[in-house]
Amino acid sequence: MREVTTQRANELAAPARRRVACVAVTRHPSPQAVAAIISEFQPDILQTDIEDLDSLSLPKSLSVLPVVRPGPAGACIVARRVLFEGPVSGSGQTTDWRQAAELATRTEVILAGGLTALNVAQAIGQVHPFGVDVSSGVEERPGIKSTQKIAQFVAAARAAALESA
């Protein structure tokens, strides 16, 4: 499990505050955990699975990025933007690009799930997402990012985006 305290999140986010949106990434958080995240970290955006949203009391000022996974639930999405993820976050499993592409015709899709420098161009060409998200695909080992893999991923994603424009 990858988890940081709100204190550590604040330390990591400090250089970026007021320059880029700070996102609290969660998966099936309790209402108490979300309240602590909002109070202590003060994210600009809360990312969580779409089915979690009904059970959470969120301030109107907080933007939400719902996470959608492959399956029938994706057929009825009405959010302006979603993160389309693999079956298990952080597992490196590629998601269903066909379903993501269909969803991308109706809303802005940020594609995640099993992306690497080796497959991101193909994913962008097939799905035409609003954006891409990567974590384990740029790691040397779990939790340890590789600057070389990050640079390769960004270069491949930028080239594919230019090609599909």
Summary of the structure (lengths in Angstrom):
residues: 165
radius of gyration: 15.9
end to end distance: 36.7
largest distance: 44.8
contacts: 462
relative contact order: 0.10
helix: 41%
strand: 18%
